[in-house]
Amino acid sequence: PGERRHLGLLKPAREGERKTDMASAFWKGLVGVGLLALAHAAFSAAQHRSYMRLTEKENETLPMDIVLQTLVAFIFTCYGIVHIAGRFKDMDATSELKHKTFETLRNHPSFYLFNHRGRVLFCSPEGPNPTPTPTPLPSLKLRRLQPLAR
């Protein structure tokens, strides 16, 4: 009873894990029932509208049972989706940033640039010409990958 089959092996299931699986299945079932009820309400509304056209009563509203079914199904679906989504993050940014240090707060390695004028400004003067000629950067051509020989 406390075991579960996983990839051909018997693996004991944890009690908390089983409860979350069951809860998740319950909420997914609630979403499924809500969506089916919404589809049924839409079909009923379309059927009622076609009946009103046949009887030439264009200005009548939907029956109360269809409106009530639509609202209840919508609430069930939204409630189930909120529980499936899990815990929401805080809107306050300080809760996420309190675990970061000052050095990593604005650290964006993709913006690092090493080919800039600081190379010329802070080099030691060598001879009469204090500005050295810039060295060309190596070519960044992409190579085609060769298949590995076996």
C-alpha positions in Angstrom: 0.0 0.0 0.0 2.8 2.5 0.7 4.8 1.6 -2.4 4.6 2.9 -5.9 5.9 1.4 -9.2 8.6 3.7 -10.9 10.4 2.6 -14.0 10.0 -1.1 -13.2 11.4 -0.7 -9.7 9.4 -0.7 -6.5 10.0 2.5 -4.7 8.5 3.5 -1.4 6.4 6.6 -1.6 6.7 9.3 1.1 3.6 10.2 3.0 3.8 13.9 2.3 4.6 13.2 -1.4 1.4 11.1 -1.7 -0.7 13.9 -0.1 0.6 16.5 -2.5 0.0 14.1 -5.5 -3.5 13.5 -4.3 -4.1 17.3 -3.7 -2.7 18.1 -7.2 -4.9 15.5 -8.7 -7.9 16.9 -6.9 -7.2 20.4 -8.2 -6.6 19.2 -11.7 -9.9 17.3 -11.5 -11.6 20.5 -10.3 -10.2 22.4 -13.3 -11.3 19.6 -15.7 -14.8 19.6 -14.3 -14.9 23.4 -14.4 -13.8 23.5 -18.0 -16.4 20.8 -19.0 -19.1 22.8 -17.2 -18.0 25.9 -19.1 -18.2 24.1 -22.4 -21.6 22.8 -21.5 -22.8 26.3 -20.6 -21.5 27.6 -23.9 -23.2 24.9 -25.8 -26.5 25.5 -23.9 -26.3 29.2 -24.6 -25.8 28.6 -28.3 -28.7 26.2 -28.3 -30.9 28.7 -26.5 -30.0 31.4 -29.0 -30.8 29.2 -32.0 -34.1 28.3 -30.3 -34.9 32.0 -29.8 -34.2 32.7 -33.5 -36.5 29.9 -34.6 -39.3 31.2 -32.4 -38.6 34.8 -33.4 -38.0 36.1 -29.9 -34.7 38.0 -30.3 -34.7 40.2 -27.2 -34.9 37.6 -24.5 -31.9 37.1 -22.1 -30.3 33.8 -21.2 -32.1 31.6 -18.7 -30.9 31.9 -15.1 -29.6 28.3 -15.0 -27.2 28.9 -17.9 -25.9 32.1 -16.3 -25.5 30.4 -12.9 -23.7 27.4 -14.4 -21.3 29.7 -16.3 -20.4 31.7 -13.1 -20.0 28.6 -10.9 -17.9 26.8 -13.5 -15.7 29.9 -14.0 -15.2 30.2 -10.2 -14.3 26.4 -9.9 -11.9 26.7 -12.8 -10.1 29.8 -11.5 -9.9 28.3 -8.0 -8.4 25.1 -9.2 -5.9 26.9 -11.4 -4.7 29.1 -8.5 -4.1 26.0 -6.4 -2.2 24.2 -9.2 0.0 27.2 -9.9 1.6 26.9 -6.4 2.9 29.6 -4.2 3.0 33.1 -5.6 6.1 35.3 -5.3 6.0 38.5 -3.2 5.4 41.7 -5.0 7.9 43.4 -2.7 11.3 43.1 -4.4 13.2 43.2 -1.1 12.2 39.6 -0.3 14.1 38.4 -3.4 17.0 40.8 -3.1 17.8 40.2 0.6 19.7 37.0 -0.2 22.0 38.7 -2.7 25.3 40.5 -1.8 26.2 43.9 -3.1 28.8 42.4 -5.5 26.2 40.2 -7.2 23.4 42.7 -7.2 24.2 44.3 -10.5 26.5 41.7 -11.9 25.8 41.2 -15.6 28.7 39.3 -17.2 27.2 39.6 -20.7 28.0 43.3 -20.6 31.7 42.9 -19.8 33.8 44.7 -22.4 37.6 44.5 -22.4 38.3 46.3 -25.7 38.0 49.9 -24.6 40.0 53.1 -24.3 41.2 52.2 -20.8 43.8 50.0 -22.4 45.4 53.0 -24.0 45.0 55.4 -21.1 46.5 53.2 -18.4 49.4 51.6 -20.3 53.0 52.5 -19.4 54.7 54.9 -22.0 57.3 53.1 -24.0 59.6 55.5 -25.8 58.6 58.8 -27.5 55.2 57.6 -28.6 53.0 57.2 -25.5 50.0 55.8 -27.4 50.7 52.3 -28.5 49.2 51.0 -31.6 46.2 48.9 -30.9 46.7 45.2 -31.4 44.1 43.6 -33.6 41.7 41.2 -31.9 41.7 37.6 -33.0 39.1 36.7 -35.6 35.9 35.4 -34.2 34.8 33.4 -37.2 32.7 30.4 -36.4 34.0 27.0 -37.4 31.9 24.2 -38.6 32.0 21.3 -36.1 33.6 18.2 -37.4 32.1 14.8 -36.5 34.1 12.8 -34.1 35.9 9.9 -35.7 35.2 6.6 -33.9 
